[in-house]
């Protein structure tokens, strides 16, 4: 459609876009690193500190059981934080697209490829 294309080179060059891209990257890397440390701590602790998991909290329940079961709520928290942060980034990115002027003039078509 004429007049509806976005100047993507202008968007990519904008400081606001670069800020949002850094924020998204930091969110993904930070949450990914946190999840990796948490999930890989289970096999690491089993290998290097098996006695830690054997500590009984009550009959039939030990720290290992609690730690392993806690993966599920922890994964839910990671997903929730990821969704909230990316929703904030999406809202902030809407104005970046609107601030750029359309590249196509009346009667002229522009293609993304």
C-alpha positions as CSV (number, residue, x, y, z in Angstrom):
1,X,0.0,0.0,0.0
2,X,1.4,3.4,-0.9
3,X,2.2,5.6,2.1
4,X,2.2,2.8,4.7
5,X,5.7,1.5,4.4
6,X,8.2,2.3,7.1
7,X,11.7,3.7,6.6
8,X,13.4,0.7,8.2
9,X,16.9,2.0,7.6
10,X,15.8,5.1,9.6
11,X,14.3,2.9,12.3
12,X,17.5,0.8,12.5
13,X,19.6,3.9,12.7
14,X,17.6,5.5,15.5
15,X,19.1,5.6,19.0
16,X,15.7,4.6,20.5
17,X,15.7,1.4,18.5
18,X,19.2,0.6,19.5
19,X,18.3,1.2,23.2
20,X,15.3,-1.2,22.9
21,X,17.4,-3.8,21.1
22,X,20.0,-3.7,23.9
23,X,17.2,-3.9,26.5
24,X,15.7,-7.0,24.7
25,X,19.1,-8.6,24.4
26,X,19.9,-8.0,28.1
27,X,16.5,-9.5,29.1
28,X,17.0,-12.6,27.0
29,X,20.6,-13.1,28.1
30,X,19.9,-12.3,31.8
31,X,16.9,-14.6,32.1
32,X,18.6,-17.3,30.0
33,X,21.7,-17.2,32.2
34,X,19.6,-17.3,35.4
35,X,17.7,-20.3,34.1
36,X,20.8,-22.1,33.0
37,X,22.5,-21.6,36.3
38,X,19.5,-22.8,38.2
39,X,18.8,-25.8,36.1
40,X,22.4,-26.9,35.7
41,X,23.0,-26.5,39.5
42,X,20.9,-29.7,40.0
43,X,23.2,-32.1,38.2
44,X,26.3,-30.2,39.5
45,X,25.2,-30.5,43.1
46,X,24.3,-34.1,42.6
47,X,27.8,-34.8,41.2
48,X,29.8,-32.6,43.6
49,X,27.7,-32.4,46.8
50,X,25.3,-35.4,46.9
51,X,25.1,-35.1,50.7
52,X,23.4,-31.7,50.4
53,X,20.4,-33.3,48.6
54,X,20.1,-36.0,51.2
55,X,19.4,-33.5,54.1
56,X,16.0,-34.5,55.4
57,X,13.4,-31.8,56.1
58,X,10.6,-34.1,57.2
59,X,9.9,-37.8,56.7
60,X,9.9,-38.6,53.0
61,X,11.0,-35.0,51.9
62,X,14.6,-33.9,51.6
63,X,16.3,-30.8,50.1
64,X,16.8,-32.7,46.8
65,X,13.1,-33.3,46.4
66,X,12.2,-29.6,47.1
67,X,15.0,-28.3,44.9
68,X,13.9,-30.5,41.9
69,X,10.2,-29.8,42.3
70,X,11.0,-26.1,42.6
71,X,12.0,-26.1,38.9
72,X,8.4,-25.9,37.8
73,X,7.4,-22.7,39.6
74,X,10.9,-21.2,38.8
75,X,10.3,-21.9,35.1
76,X,6.9,-20.2,35.4
77,X,8.4,-17.1,37.1
78,X,11.1,-16.9,34.3
79,X,8.4,-17.1,31.7
80,X,6.2,-14.5,33.4
81,X,9.1,-12.1,33.8
82,X,10.1,-12.6,30.2
83,X,6.5,-11.9,29.0
84,X,6.2,-8.8,31.1
85,X,9.5,-7.3,30.0
86,X,9.0,-8.1,26.3
87,X,5.5,-6.6,26.5
88,X,7.0,-3.4,27.9
89,X,9.6,-3.4,25.1
90,X,6.8,-4.0,22.5
91,X,4.9,-1.0,23.8
92,X,8.0,1.2,23.7
93,X,8.9,0.1,20.2
94,X,5.5,1.1,18.7
95,X,6.5,4.8,18.9
96,X,9.8,4.1,17.1
97,X,7.9,2.9,14.1
98,X,5.5,5.7,14.2
99,X,8.2,8.4,14.4
100,X,9.7,7.4,11.0
101,X,8.3,9.0,7.9
102,X,6.8,6.7,5.2
103,X,9.3,6.1,2.3
104,X,6.7,5.6,-0.4
105,X,5.1,8.6,-2.1
106,X,1.7,8.6,-3.6
107,X,1.6,6.2,-6.6
108,X,4.9,4.6,-5.8
109,X,5.3,1.2,-4.3
110,X,8.1,0.1,-2.0
111,X,9.1,-3.5,-1.3
112,X,10.8,-5.0,1.7
113,X,13.1,-7.1,-0.5
